């Protein structure tokens, strides 16, 4: 049996590790966005090495005759892999082992094992994505696994914070249902965004909010892919408004009041930046900001989901 002092130290360590892991996953998703938007996904054609090298030295790369990428593209892909292997993987295992020592709820312990499983799948999928020549669907699955990992690590991070639940929260099950639907739709929108980028459909609709004036049928495959992303984005915005409405009855709590304001701000900002991506013909920095805000929206919704679910358990 651990003493209370030892338990406190383990919980504090878990909080630091889980928080660090969330930051690393966010950085990894952002790096993946940069790799995708700069067309650098195949700049390292082999895996886990890069042109047979552990480190793609510029001098050694200059001797490769069929190298069709700039050095910065190779380094982007290499750093993306480096972050996953050297930082995310060991920190995830540290979260796993510390979590096993400090968390008591069976559901949290099960989530720890699922986190390790998703990490393994993510590593294999990363290699498969390279072998599959960065096909849109494999890139989307790769991103989906990263977001799933973030979703579960958020639960462990919340456990480590020991935040008191609001046991008087009304209509908890309704809130959880709406949040589940919203998170699913936001996730689908982000995955479709990755497919839009990898399939070359980013400017298939070159005006906003309409699609285009080129007279080409909207049934063209690239236009359908792009329009699907826009439709999902619209549905996501409507679902976020449903979340805001569902939490109006707890606005008296500062915690939820802040969450509601953040959600409204993020969805407005995301719509404006999404339009700007089209107006600037997919400026890389703006497109990266577009995805980063989507990830932050996903984080806020996920945190709200786990906190509300925790409140439901407390009530039961």
VENGI-V827867 format. One record per residue. RES is the residue in one letter. SS is DSSP state (h for helix, s for strand, l for the rest). PHI is phi in degrees with one decimal (NA if undefined). OMEGA is omega in whole degrees, -180 to 180 (NA if undefined). Layout:
res=(RES,RES)
ss=(SS,SS)
phi=(PHI,PHI)
omega=(OMEGA,OMEGA)
//
This chain:
res=(X,X,X,X,X,X,X,X,X,X,X,X,X,X,X,X,X,X,X,X,X,X,X,X,X,X,X,X,X,X,X,X,X,X,X,X,X,X,X,X,X,X,X,X,X,X,X,X,X,X,X,X,X,X,X,X,X,X,X,X,X,X,X,X,X,X,X,X,X,X,X,X,X,X,X,X,X,X,X,X,X,X,X,X,X,X,X,X,X,X,X,X,X,X,X,X,X,X,X,X,X,X,X,X,X,X,X,X,X,X,X,X,X,X,X,X,X,X,X,X,X,X,X,X,X,X,X,X,X,X,X,X,X,X,X,X,X,X,X,X,X,X,X,X,X,X,X,X,X,X,X,X,X,X,X,X,X,X,X,X,X,X,X,X,X,X,X,X,X,X,X,X,X,X,X,X,X,X,X,X,X,X,X,X,X,X,X,X,X,X,X,X,X,X,X,X,X,X,X,X,X,X,X,X,X,X,X,X,X,X,X,X,X,X,X,X,X,X,X,X,X,X,X,X,X,X,X,X,X,X,X,X,X,X,X,X,X,X,X,X,X,X,X,X,X,X,X,X,X,X,X,X,X,X,X,X,X,X,X,X,X,X,X,X,X,X,X,X,X,X,X,X,X,X,X,X,X,X,X,X,X,X,X,X,X,X,X,X,X,X,X,X,X,X,X,X,X,X,X,X,X,X,X,X,X,X,X,X,X,X,X,X,X,X,X,X)
ss=(l,l,l,h,h,h,h,h,h,h,h,h,h,h,h,h,h,h,h,h,h,h,h,h,h,h,h,h,h,h,h,h,h,h,h,h,h,l,l,l,l,l,l,l,l,l,l,l,l,s,l,l,s,l,l,l,l,h,h,h,h,l,l,l,l,l,l,l,l,l,h,h,h,h,h,h,h,h,h,h,h,h,h,h,h,h,h,h,h,h,h,h,h,h,h,h,h,h,h,h,h,h,l,l,l,h,h,h,h,h,h,h,h,h,h,h,h,h,h,h,h,h,h,h,h,h,h,h,h,h,h,l,l,l,l,h,h,h,h,h,h,h,h,h,h,h,h,h,h,h,h,h,h,h,h,h,h,h,h,h,h,l,l,l,l,l,l,l,l,l,l,h,h,h,h,h,h,h,h,h,h,h,h,h,h,h,h,h,h,h,h,h,h,h,h,h,h,h,l,l,l,l,l,l,l,l,l,l,l,l,l,l,l,l,l,l,l,l,l,l,h,h,h,h,h,h,h,h,h,h,h,h,h,h,h,h,h,h,h,h,h,h,h,h,h,h,l,h,h,h,l,l,l,h,h,h,h,h,h,h,h,h,h,h,h,h,h,h,h,h,h,h,h,h,h,h,h,h,h,l,l,l,l,h,h,h,h,h,h,h,h,h,h,h,h,h,h,h,h,h,h,h,h,h,h,h,h,h,h,h,h,h,h,h,h,l)
phi=(NA,-80.7,-71.6,-62.1,-65.4,-64.7,-61.5,-61.7,-66.8,-63.8,-64.1,-63.0,-63.7,-62.7,-61.1,-65.3,-68.4,-65.2,-63.6,-62.4,-63.6,-60.9,-63.7,-63.4,-66.2,-60.3,-61.3,-63.2,-65.2,-65.3,-63.0,-61.1,-63.9,-63.7,-60.7,-66.4,-72.8,-93.6,66.3,-100.9,-60.1,-110.7,-70.6,-114.7,-73.8,-114.3,-152.3,-84.3,-79.2,-129.1,57.1,75.3,-113.8,-73.1,-129.1,-77.3,-63.2,-61.7,-65.1,-69.6,-66.6,-65.0,-86.1,-86.1,-73.0,-100.7,-78.7,-106.0,-127.3,-73.0,-63.1,-63.6,-68.9,-62.3,-67.7,-59.3,-66.1,-66.0,-63.5,-58.8,-70.8,-60.7,-60.2,-66.7,-80.1,-93.6,-111.0,-63.4,-61.3,-65.5,-66.0,-61.6,-68.4,-65.0,-60.0,-61.3,-71.2,-68.1,-62.6,-62.6,-82.3,-110.7,-93.6,-113.1,-68.8,-59.6,-61.7,-67.7,-66.3,-63.5,-62.0,-58.8,-68.0,-65.0,-59.3,-64.2,-62.3,-64.9,-60.1,-63.9,-62.9,-64.4,-62.9,-64.4,-67.8,-61.5,-66.7,-64.5,-59.9,-67.9,-64.2,-86.0,60.1,56.9,-64.0,-54.0,-70.3,-70.9,-64.7,-63.6,-64.6,-58.9,-66.1,-60.7,-67.2,-62.9,-68.7,-64.3,-62.3,-61.9,-58.2,-76.2,-65.2,-58.8,-63.4,-65.7,-62.7,-63.5,-58.7,-73.7,-78.2,55.3,-76.4,-69.5,-75.9,-93.7,-72.6,-96.6,-63.5,-82.0,49.6,-63.5,-63.5,-64.5,-63.6,-63.9,-63.4,-64.7,-63.7,-60.0,-64.6,-65.9,-62.1,-63.0,-67.2,-63.0,-61.8,-61.0,-63.5,-67.3,-66.4,-65.9,-61.5,-65.5,-65.5,-56.3,-65.9,-74.1,-90.4,73.3,-104.3,-59.6,-114.4,-62.6,-109.0,-98.0,-130.3,-144.6,-83.7,-70.5,-85.1,-165.1,-116.2,-82.8,79.0,-79.7,-56.0,-68.6,-82.8,-60.4,-56.1,-64.5,-67.9,-62.0,-63.8,-64.4,-63.9,-61.3,-65.1,-66.0,-64.1,-63.0,-63.7,-64.3,-63.3,-59.8,-61.6,-65.1,-67.0,-62.7,-64.2,-64.4,-62.7,-57.6,-65.2,-64.4,-100.5,-62.1,-78.1,-124.9,-64.1,-65.6,-84.2,-59.1,-55.8,-75.4,-60.2,-65.4,-60.4,-63.0,-63.3,-63.9,-61.0,-63.1,-63.3,-64.9,-69.3,-66.0,-61.8,-65.6,-64.1,-64.2,-70.6,-59.4,-66.8,-64.0,-56.4,-71.2,-61.5,-93.9,55.5,61.1,-60.8,-60.9,-65.7,-68.9,-64.6,-66.2,-63.1,-58.5,-72.6,-61.3,-66.6,-61.8,-65.9,-63.2,-59.9,-61.5,-64.9,-61.9,-63.0,-66.6,-62.1,-63.5,-63.0,-66.6,-65.5,-67.1,-64.0,-62.5,-63.1,-64.7,-63.4,-62.4,-66.0,-63.8)
omega=(178,174,180,179,180,178,179,179,178,180,179,178,179,179,180,-177,-180,177,177,-179,177,179,-179,179,177,178,-179,178,178,176,177,177,179,178,-178,-175,178,180,-175,-174,-180,180,168,-171,179,-178,7,178,179,-172,179,-177,173,175,-177,179,-175,-180,180,179,-179,180,179,-172,-175,178,-175,-178,174,-178,-179,179,178,-178,177,-180,-180,179,177,178,-178,180,-180,-173,-170,-177,-173,-176,-180,180,177,179,175,176,-179,-175,178,178,178,-178,-170,-178,-175,-177,-178,-179,179,179,177,180,178,179,178,178,179,179,-180,177,179,178,-180,178,179,-180,177,177,-180,179,178,-179,180,178,175,178,-177,-175,-180,176,179,179,178,177,180,178,178,179,177,177,179,-180,-178,178,176,178,-180,178,179,177,-177,-179,-179,178,178,178,176,-172,180,-178,-179,174,-176,-177,177,179,-180,180,180,179,179,179,-178,179,179,-179,178,177,179,179,180,179,177,176,177,178,177,-178,-175,-179,-180,-176,-174,-180,175,169,-170,172,-177,7,175,-177,-179,178,-175,178,179,-176,176,179,175,-171,-179,178,178,179,-179,-180,178,178,-180,179,178,178,178,179,178,-180,179,179,177,177,175,177,179,180,-178,-177,177,-177,177,180,179,175,-176,-179,-177,177,178,-180,-180,179,179,-179,180,180,-178,-176,176,179,-179,178,-179,-179,176,177,-179,177,179,-178,-179,-179,176,170,-171,-178,180,178,177,177,178,180,-179,179,177,179,178,176,178,-180,-179,179,-179,179,179,179,-177,179,180,178,177,177,179,178,-179,-180,-180,NA)
//
